[in-house]
Amino acid sequence: MNWIFLILAGIFEMVGVLLINKLNQARNWQALASMIAAFGLSFLFLSIAMKTLPMGTAYAVWTGIGASGGAILGMIFYKEPKSILRITCIALVLGSAVGLKLVS
């Protein structure tokens, strides 16, 4: 169950990163409140997951999901470059997070 909380934490981290960009485009209280809520939920789910998961593994998986997801969402929604090198680097980040899970 804690892995589900960790994945949810990573998803809310991705949403929070997406909302940072939205806040930079439209400086209003709704964008700010949405961003704070997304990051708040991310930290809440991360803290729940870390009750039983090792800190290093949980943090690495959480940041891996957030960083990779943020890069992928940037490619999808903001027309960031989709080069094979970028996609390979994203795969390496995700592979490293999976590797930590396998050796934990």
C-alpha positions in Angstrom: 0.0 0.0 0.0 2.9 2.4 0.8 4.1 2.0 -2.8 0.7 3.3 -4.0 1.1 6.3 -1.7 4.6 6.9 -3.1 3.4 6.8 -6.7 0.6 9.2 -5.7 3.2 11.5 -4.2 5.2 11.4 -7.4 2.1 12.1 -9.5 1.2 15.1 -7.3 4.8 16.2 -7.6 4.4 16.2 -11.5 1.2 18.2 -11.2 2.9 20.7 -8.9 5.7 21.2 -11.4 3.1 21.7 -14.2 1.3 24.2 -12.0 4.5 26.2 -11.4 4.5 26.9 -15.1 0.8 27.8 -15.0 1.5 30.2 -12.1 4.2 31.8 -14.1 1.8 32.4 -17.0 -1.2 33.5 -14.9 -0.3 35.1 -11.7 -3.6 34.7 -9.7 -4.6 33.2 -6.4 -6.3 30.1 -8.0 -3.0 29.0 -9.7 -1.1 29.6 -6.5 -3.6 27.7 -4.4 -3.6 24.8 -6.9 0.2 24.6 -6.8 0.3 24.7 -3.0 -2.4 22.0 -2.8 -0.5 19.7 -5.3 2.8 20.0 -3.5 1.1 19.7 -0.1 -0.6 16.4 -1.2 2.8 15.3 -2.7 4.5 15.8 0.7 1.6 14.2 2.6 1.7 11.0 0.5 5.5 10.9 0.6 5.5 11.1 4.4 2.9 8.3 4.7 5.0 6.1 2.3 8.1 6.8 4.3 6.6 5.3 7.5 7.6 1.9 6.1 9.8 2.4 3.0 13.5 3.3 3.4 14.1 7.1 3.1 16.7 6.9 0.3 14.5 4.6 -1.9 11.3 6.6 -1.3 13.0 9.9 -2.0 14.7 8.6 -5.1 11.5 7.2 -6.5 9.6 10.3 -5.6 12.0 12.6 -7.3 12.4 10.2 -10.3 8.7 10.3 -10.9 8.5 14.0 -10.5 11.5 14.8 -12.6 10.7 12.4 -15.4 7.0 13.2 -15.3 7.8 16.9 -15.4 10.0 16.5 -18.4 7.4 14.3 -20.2 4.6 16.8 -19.5 6.8 19.6 -20.8 7.2 17.7 -24.0 3.5 17.1 -24.3 2.0 20.4 -23.2 4.8 22.9 -23.8 6.4 21.6 -27.0 9.8 21.1 -25.4 12.3 19.1 -27.5 11.6 15.4 -27.9 15.1 14.2 -28.8 16.2 10.6 -28.4 18.9 11.8 -26.0 16.3 13.4 -23.7 14.1 10.4 -23.8 17.0 8.1 -23.0 17.9 10.3 -20.0 14.4 10.1 -18.7 14.5 6.3 -19.1 17.7 6.2 -17.2 16.1 8.1 -14.3 13.1 5.8 -14.2 15.4 2.8 -14.5 17.5 3.9 -11.6 14.3 4.3 -9.4 13.2 0.8 -10.4 16.7 -0.5 -9.7 16.6 1.0 -6.2 13.3 -0.8 -5.5 14.7 -4.1 -6.7 17.8 -4.0 -4.5 15.9 -2.7 -1.4 
